[in-house]
Amino acid sequence: MMKLKFYNVIFLFIFIGFFSCSESGTGIYKNITGKAGEVVVVISKQSWEGDPGTVIRETLAQPHVALPQDEPVFDIINIPHDAFKDIFKSTRNIIQTDISSNTEEEGIVFKDNIWAYPQATVQINAKSAAGFVEIFNENKEKILSYFLAAEKGRLTMNYDKHHEKGILNTLERDFGVSIKVPPGFRIMAQKNYFMWMQYDTPEIFQGILLYTFPYVSDSAFTINYQLMVRDSIMKANVPGPTEGSYMSTEKSIDQLTSFTRLNGNYANEMRGLWRVENDFMGGPYISLAVLDAAGQRVVAAFAYVYAPGKDKRNLLRQVEAMVYSLKFNNQTENDKLNRQIDFEVNIEG
């Protein structure tokens, strides 16, 4: 059984820097190639079929959490060393291996933008298969987080350049926050405490519900309270396709929750599944609730995907990058208060 749990490391990427701020495709760099969510592993056939390949697959291809069907965290493409030509060198995510008794120095190196931009690469050197397994296991959380950060960073850079300006202006004016969503999103509904944004095609929906509620105590960040507020807001504001139907949180599975800081503000992330009561729609979600200490409120962004019969991992990562672009207009005031706050929350309540 795999020992690594994806949700235990989902926040580690926040602390790992991964790219410079130069423009894509400028200087000596090519633009990256390959599909989102792919990792190329340069490794011999013998090692891939042995223990080194096993630990790589158990980590990078483990099931992604909180999806309605099994999908790997990453799609892995393994190629032998002699096939690692220019066509592969511009791939977005690369692991290179050197497993040989002639290896001079064992260890691991993380390096960005070797052959393309924005690229994430890992070099692992070991004198034996057992040595490789030991090095990889010691660093597997960092490896996973590094590639997750790279995937999110690429999306963030794209949304920074290309976003729906009308929605951004409305959020800044009416809610005192900014979230960058790509062109094609539209406002479905809006109230003084709530806005529903959605992108839809005949095959998929991607949406974000932004809502605020007063912060009166740390109970605002407990799981039960967060679910109560969210479900009451969705019931009142997000109707389903049939009469009497409405959006809600799927309670048959546990919500996965973690606490962190976003731009220095206390925040909690939750992952799970949503459903439509009295209908058959559903899918994965990620939510982020952030303390606006200066405004004495909590700002929550609930992002969801509906894509029946389709893979949802990359669609969910797209809306995840959107909600993590959340910023407060009054961040300077929050910075002053955050330095004074020593915040602890009991998430069981």
LOTORMAR-425093 format. One record per residue (C-alpha): residue number from 1; residue in three letters; y, x, z. Coordinates in nm, 2 decimals. Layout:
residues N
> NUM,ALA,Y,X,Z
...
***
This chain:
residues 349
> 1,MET,0.00,0.00,0.00
> 2,MET,0.35,0.12,-0.07
> 3,LYS,0.54,0.23,0.24
> 4,LEU,0.89,0.22,0.09
> 5,LYS,1.07,-0.12,0.11
> 6,PHE,1.34,-0.17,-0.15
> 7,TYR,1.56,-0.37,0.08
> 8,ASN,1.56,-0.09,0.34
> 9,VAL,1.75,0.13,0.10
> 10,ILE,1.96,-0.12,-0.10
> 11,PHE,2.27,0.00,0.08
> 12,LEU,2.21,0.37,0.09
> 13,PHE,2.36,0.40,-0.26
> 14,ILE,2.70,0.31,-0.12
> 15,PHE,2.71,0.66,0.04
> 16,ILE,2.60,0.85,-0.27
> 17,GLY,2.87,0.94,-0.52
> 18,PHE,2.74,0.97,-0.87
> 19,PHE,3.00,1.00,-1.15
> 20,SER,3.33,1.16,-1.23
> 21,CYS,3.62,0.94,-1.35
> 22,SER,3.65,1.08,-1.70
> 23,GLU,3.65,0.84,-2.00
> 24,SER,3.32,0.75,-2.16
> 25,GLY,3.24,0.94,-2.47
> 26,THR,3.52,1.20,-2.42
> 27,GLY,3.50,1.57,-2.40
> 28,ILE,3.15,1.72,-2.47
> 29,TYR,2.96,1.41,-2.36
> 30,LYS,2.78,1.16,-2.58
> 31,ASN,2.75,0.80,-2.47
> 32,ILE,2.43,0.72,-2.29
> 33,THR,2.14,0.55,-2.47
> 34,GLY,1.85,0.33,-2.36
> 35,LYS,1.83,0.00,-2.18
> 36,ALA,1.97,-0.10,-1.84
> 37,GLY,1.71,-0.05,-1.58
> 38,GLU,1.51,0.22,-1.76
> 39,VAL,1.42,0.57,-1.62
> 40,VAL,1.27,0.84,-1.84
> 41,VAL,1.03,1.06,-1.65
> 42,VAL,0.95,1.40,-1.81
> 43,ILE,0.61,1.50,-1.68
> 44,SER,0.28,1.63,-1.81
> 45,LYS,0.00,1.38,-1.88
> 46,GLN,-0.22,1.54,-1.61
> 47,SER,0.05,1.50,-1.34
> 48,TRP,0.14,1.15,-1.46
> 49,GLU,-0.22,1.04,-1.42
> 50,GLY,-0.25,1.21,-1.08
> 51,ASP,-0.07,1.19,-0.75
> 52,PRO,0.28,1.28,-0.88
> 53,GLY,0.28,0.99,-1.12
> 54,THR,0.15,0.76,-0.85
> 55,VAL,0.43,0.83,-0.60
> 56,ILE,0.69,0.79,-0.88
> 57,ARG,0.55,0.45,-0.99
> 58,GLU,0.51,0.33,-0.63
> 59,THR,0.88,0.40,-0.57
> 60,LEU,1.07,0.33,-0.89
> 61,ALA,0.84,0.05,-1.02
> 62,GLN,0.78,-0.13,-0.70
> 63,PRO,0.86,-0.50,-0.71
> 64,HIS,1.23,-0.60,-0.69
> 65,VAL,1.30,-0.81,-0.39
> 66,ALA,1.41,-1.17,-0.39
> 67,LEU,1.32,-1.26,-0.75
> 68,PRO,1.11,-1.57,-0.83
> 69,GLN,0.86,-1.36,-1.03
> 70,ASP,0.75,-0.99,-1.01
> 71,GLU,0.98,-0.75,-1.19
> 72,PRO,0.99,-0.37,-1.12
> 73,VAL,1.30,-0.21,-0.97
> 74,PHE,1.30,0.02,-1.28
> 75,ASP,1.11,0.03,-1.61
> 76,ILE,0.96,0.37,-1.64
> 77,ILE,0.91,0.56,-1.96
> 78,ASN,0.70,0.88,-1.92
> 79,ILE,0.70,1.15,-2.18
> 80,PRO,0.55,1.50,-2.19
> 81,HIS,0.78,1.80,-2.18
> 82,ASP,0.73,1.90,-2.54
> 83,ALA,0.85,1.55,-2.65
> 84,PHE,1.17,1.57,-2.45
> 85,LYS,1.40,1.61,-2.75
> 86,ASP,1.76,1.51,-2.82
> 87,ILE,1.67,1.15,-2.86
> 88,PHE,1.57,1.13,-2.50
> 89,LYS,1.83,1.36,-2.35
> 90,SER,2.10,1.10,-2.38
> 91,THR,1.90,0.84,-2.18
> 92,ARG,2.09,0.69,-1.89
> 93,ASN,1.84,0.78,-1.61
> 94,ILE,1.62,1.09,-1.62
> 95,ILE,1.37,1.25,-1.39
> 96,GLN,1.25,1.60,-1.50
> 97,THR,0.96,1.77,-1.33
> 98,ASP,0.83,2.12,-1.31
> 99,ILE,0.50,2.14,-1.14
> 100,SER,0.35,2.49,-1.18
> 101,SER,0.23,2.78,-0.97
> 102,ASN,0.49,2.98,-1.16
> 103,THR,0.78,2.77,-1.02
> 104,GLU,1.02,3.01,-0.86
> 105,GLU,1.20,2.77,-0.62
> 106,GLU,1.07,2.44,-0.50
> 107,GLY,1.32,2.16,-0.44
> 108,ILE,1.52,1.87,-0.59
> 109,VAL,1.86,1.86,-0.76
> 110,PHE,2.07,1.56,-0.84
> 111,LYS,2.31,1.61,-1.13
> 112,ASP,2.53,1.38,-1.33
> 113,ASN,2.62,1.38,-1.70
> 114,ILE,2.42,1.68,-1.82
> 115,TRP,2.37,1.55,-2.18
> 116,ALA,2.56,1.22,-2.18
> 117,TYR,2.80,1.00,-1.99
> 118,PRO,2.76,0.82,-1.76
> 119,GLN,2.42,0.98,-1.69
> 120,ALA,2.21,1.03,-1.37
> 121,THR,1.94,1.30,-1.36
> 122,VAL,1.70,1.43,-1.10
> 123,GLN,1.52,1.77,-1.13
> 124,ILE,1.21,1.81,-0.91
> 125,ASN,1.04,2.16,-0.90
> 126,ALA,0.71,2.22,-0.71
> 127,LYS,0.43,2.47,-0.71
> 128,SER,0.16,2.21,-0.70
> 129,ALA,0.09,1.84,-0.72
> 130,ALA,0.07,1.82,-0.34
> 131,GLY,0.40,2.00,-0.31
> 132,PHE,0.56,1.76,-0.56
> 133,VAL,0.44,1.46,-0.36
> 134,GLU,0.58,1.60,-0.04
> 135,ILE,0.92,1.67,-0.20
> 136,PHE,0.93,1.33,-0.37
> 137,ASN,0.83,1.14,-0.05
> 138,GLU,1.09,1.32,0.15
> 139,ASN,1.36,1.22,-0.10
> 140,LYS,1.24,0.89,-0.24
> 141,GLU,1.50,0.67,-0.07
> 142,LYS,1.77,0.89,-0.20
> 143,ILE,1.62,0.90,-0.55
> 144,LEU,1.60,0.52,-0.56
> 145,SER,1.95,0.48,-0.43
> 146,TYR,2.09,0.73,-0.67
> 147,PHE,1.96,0.55,-0.97
> 148,LEU,2.06,0.21,-0.83
> 149,ALA,2.41,0.34,-0.77
> 150,ALA,2.42,0.47,-1.13
> 151,GLU,2.32,0.13,-1.27
> 152,LYS,2.58,-0.05,-1.06
> 153,GLY,2.85,0.20,-1.14
> 154,ARG,2.81,0.16,-1.51
> 155,LEU,2.85,-0.22,-1.48
> 156,THR,3.16,-0.17,-1.26
> 157,MET,3.32,0.06,-1.51
> 158,ASN,3.26,-0.19,-1.78
> 159,TYR,3.41,-0.48,-1.58
> 160,ASP,3.71,-0.26,-1.49
> 161,LYS,3.79,-0.22,-1.86
> 162,HIS,3.69,-0.57,-1.99
> 163,HIS,3.73,-0.87,-1.76
> 164,GLU,3.86,-1.22,-1.76
> 165,LYS,4.22,-1.18,-1.68
> 166,GLY,4.29,-1.55,-1.62
> 167,ILE,4.03,-1.57,-1.35
> 168,LEU,4.15,-1.25,-1.19
> 169,ASN,4.51,-1.38,-1.18
> 170,THR,4.40,-1.71,-1.03
> 171,LEU,4.20,-1.54,-0.76
> 172,GLU,4.49,-1.31,-0.67
> 173,ARG,4.74,-1.59,-0.66
> 174,ASP,4.55,-1.86,-0.49
> 175,PHE,4.30,-1.67,-0.27
> 176,GLY,4.46,-1.33,-0.21
> 177,VAL,4.15,-1.15,-0.36
> 178,SER,4.04,-1.00,-0.68
> 179,ILE,3.70,-1.01,-0.85
> 180,LYS,3.64,-0.88,-1.20
> 181,VAL,3.41,-1.09,-1.41
> 182,PRO,3.35,-1.03,-1.78
> 183,PRO,3.50,-1.24,-2.06
> 184,GLY,3.33,-1.57,-2.11
> 185,PHE,3.34,-1.67,-1.75
> 186,ARG,3.53,-1.99,-1.68
> 187,ILE,3.65,-2.19,-1.38
> 188,MET,3.42,-2.49,-1.32
> 189,ALA,3.59,-2.62,-1.00
> 190,GLN,3.86,-2.51,-0.76
> 191,LYS,3.99,-2.62,-0.42
> 192,ASN,4.21,-2.45,-0.16
> 193,TYR,3.91,-2.28,0.00
> 194,PHE,3.67,-2.27,-0.29
> 195,MET,3.63,-2.16,-0.66
> 196,TRP,3.33,-2.19,-0.89
> 197,MET,3.31,-1.95,-1.18
> 198,GLN,3.03,-1.96,-1.44
> 199,TYR,2.92,-1.80,-1.77
> 200,ASP,2.66,-2.01,-1.95
> 201,THR,2.46,-2.02,-2.27
> 202,PRO,2.19,-2.26,-2.38
> 203,GLU,1.94,-2.02,-2.21
> 204,ILE,2.10,-1.87,-1.90
> 205,PHE,2.37,-1.93,-1.63
> 206,GLN,2.54,-1.67,-1.43
> 207,GLY,2.78,-1.78,-1.17
> 208,ILE,2.99,-1.69,-0.86
> 209,LEU,3.10,-1.93,-0.59
> 210,LEU,3.39,-1.78,-0.39
> 211,TYR,3.48,-1.96,-0.07
> 212,THR,3.66,-1.88,0.26
> 213,PHE,3.63,-2.01,0.61
> 214,PRO,3.80,-1.92,0.94
> 215,TYR,3.68,-1.62,1.15
> 216,VAL,3.68,-1.72,1.51
> 217,SER,3.40,-1.51,1.65
> 218,ASP,3.12,-1.28,1.54
> 219,SER,2.89,-1.58,1.51
> 220,ALA,3.05,-1.62,1.16
> 221,PHE,2.82,-1.34,1.05
> 222,THR,2.49,-1.47,1.19
> 223,ILE,2.24,-1.58,0.93
> 224,ASN,2.22,-1.94,1.05
> 225,TYR,2.59,-1.99,1.05
> 226,GLN,2.63,-1.83,0.71
> 227,LEU,2.36,-2.06,0.56
> 228,MET,2.51,-2.37,0.72
> 229,VAL,2.86,-2.30,0.58
> 230,ARG,2.72,-2.21,0.24
> 231,ASP,2.49,-2.51,0.20
> 232,SER,2.76,-2.75,0.32
> 233,ILE,3.01,-2.61,0.06
> 234,MET,2.75,-2.62,-0.22
> 235,LYS,2.65,-2.97,-0.14
> 236,ALA,3.01,-3.09,-0.16
> 237,ASN,3.11,-2.89,-0.46
> 238,VAL,2.82,-2.79,-0.68
> 239,PRO,2.64,-3.09,-0.82
> 240,GLY,2.31,-3.06,-1.01
> 241,PRO,2.23,-3.21,-1.35
> 242,THR,2.09,-3.55,-1.21
> 243,GLU,2.25,-3.80,-0.98
> 244,GLY,2.22,-3.70,-0.62
> 245,SER,2.12,-3.34,-0.69
> 246,TYR,2.31,-3.04,-0.56
> 247,MET,2.28,-2.67,-0.51
> 248,SER,2.14,-2.53,-0.19
> 249,THR,1.96,-2.22,-0.04
> 250,GLU,1.58,-2.20,-0.07
> 251,LYS,1.45,-2.20,0.28
> 252,SER,1.08,-2.15,0.21
> 253,ILE,1.13,-1.77,0.20
> 254,ASP,1.33,-1.55,0.44
> 255,GLN,1.67,-1.44,0.35
> 256,LEU,1.71,-1.06,0.33
> 257,THR,2.02,-0.95,0.50
> 258,SER,2.20,-0.62,0.56
> 259,PHE,2.53,-0.52,0.71
> 260,THR,2.77,-0.27,0.57
> 261,ARG,3.14,-0.22,0.49
> 262,LEU,3.32,-0.30,0.17
> 263,ASN,3.64,-0.11,0.12
> 264,GLY,3.63,-0.05,0.49
> 265,ASN,3.59,-0.42,0.58
> 266,TYR,3.30,-0.54,0.78
> 267,ALA,3.06,-0.73,0.55
> 268,ASN,2.71,-0.87,0.52
> 269,GLU,2.49,-0.90,0.22
> 270,MET,2.22,-1.16,0.18
> 271,ARG,1.96,-1.20,-0.09
> 272,GLY,1.71,-1.47,-0.16
> 273,LEU,1.65,-1.78,-0.38
> 274,TRP,1.86,-2.09,-0.45
> 275,ARG,1.74,-2.43,-0.56
> 276,VAL,1.88,-2.76,-0.67
> 277,GLU,1.79,-3.04,-0.43
> 278,ASN,1.64,-3.35,-0.60
> 279,ASP,1.58,-3.15,-0.92
> 280,PHE,1.38,-2.85,-1.05
> 281,MET,1.64,-2.58,-1.11
> 282,GLY,1.65,-2.25,-0.91
> 283,GLY,1.67,-1.88,-0.93
> 284,PRO,1.77,-1.56,-0.74
> 285,TYR,2.10,-1.50,-0.57
> 286,ILE,2.30,-1.23,-0.39
> 287,SER,2.59,-1.31,-0.15
> 288,LEU,2.85,-1.10,0.01
> 289,ALA,3.06,-1.22,0.31
> 290,VAL,3.35,-0.99,0.40
> 291,LEU,3.58,-1.00,0.71
> 292,ASP,3.95,-1.03,0.62
> 293,ALA,4.07,-0.93,0.97
> 294,ALA,4.43,-0.95,0.87
> 295,GLY,4.38,-1.31,0.75
> 296,GLN,4.15,-1.41,1.03
> 297,ARG,3.90,-1.54,0.77
> 298,VAL,3.57,-1.46,0.61
> 299,VAL,3.57,-1.44,0.23
> 300,ALA,3.22,-1.50,0.07
> 301,ALA,3.11,-1.45,-0.28
> 302,PHE,2.77,-1.61,-0.37
> 303,ALA,2.64,-1.50,-0.71
> 304,TYR,2.34,-1.66,-0.88
> 305,VAL,2.13,-1.65,-1.19
> 306,TYR,1.95,-1.93,-1.37
> 307,ALA,1.72,-1.81,-1.66
> 308,PRO,1.40,-2.01,-1.68
> 309,GLY,1.12,-1.81,-1.84
> 310,LYS,1.32,-1.49,-1.87
> 311,ASP,1.34,-1.17,-1.67
> 312,LYS,1.62,-1.19,-1.42
> 313,ARG,1.66,-0.84,-1.26
> 314,ASN,1.93,-0.71,-1.49
> 315,LEU,2.11,-1.05,-1.49
> 316,LEU,2.12,-1.04,-1.11
> 317,ARG,2.24,-0.68,-1.11
> 318,GLN,2.53,-0.78,-1.34
> 319,VAL,2.66,-1.05,-1.10
> 320,GLU,2.59,-0.81,-0.80
> 321,ALA,2.84,-0.56,-0.95
> 322,MET,3.09,-0.85,-0.99
> 323,VAL,3.08,-0.95,-0.63
> 324,TYR,3.10,-0.59,-0.51
> 325,SER,3.43,-0.57,-0.70
> 326,LEU,3.58,-0.80,-0.44
> 327,LYS,3.91,-0.66,-0.30
> 328,PHE,4.17,-0.81,-0.07
> 329,ASN,4.54,-0.82,-0.17
> 330,ASN,4.62,-0.74,0.20
> 331,GLN,4.39,-0.44,0.22
> 332,THR,4.67,-0.22,0.37
> 333,GLU,4.69,-0.45,0.67
> 334,ASN,4.32,-0.46,0.70
> 335,ASP,4.30,-0.08,0.70
> 336,LYS,4.51,-0.07,1.01
> 337,LEU,4.30,-0.33,1.19
> 338,ASN,3.97,-0.19,1.08
> 339,ARG,4.04,0.14,1.25
> 340,GLN,4.06,-0.05,1.58
> 341,ILE,3.75,-0.27,1.53
> 342,ASP,3.41,-0.17,1.67
> 343,PHE,3.22,-0.46,1.54
> 344,GLU,2.86,-0.54,1.62
> 345,VAL,2.68,-0.86,1.53
> 346,ASN,2.36,-1.02,1.64
> 347,ILE,2.21,-1.15,1.32
> 348,GLU,1.93,-1.36,1.48
> 349,GLY,2.16,-1.65,1.57
***
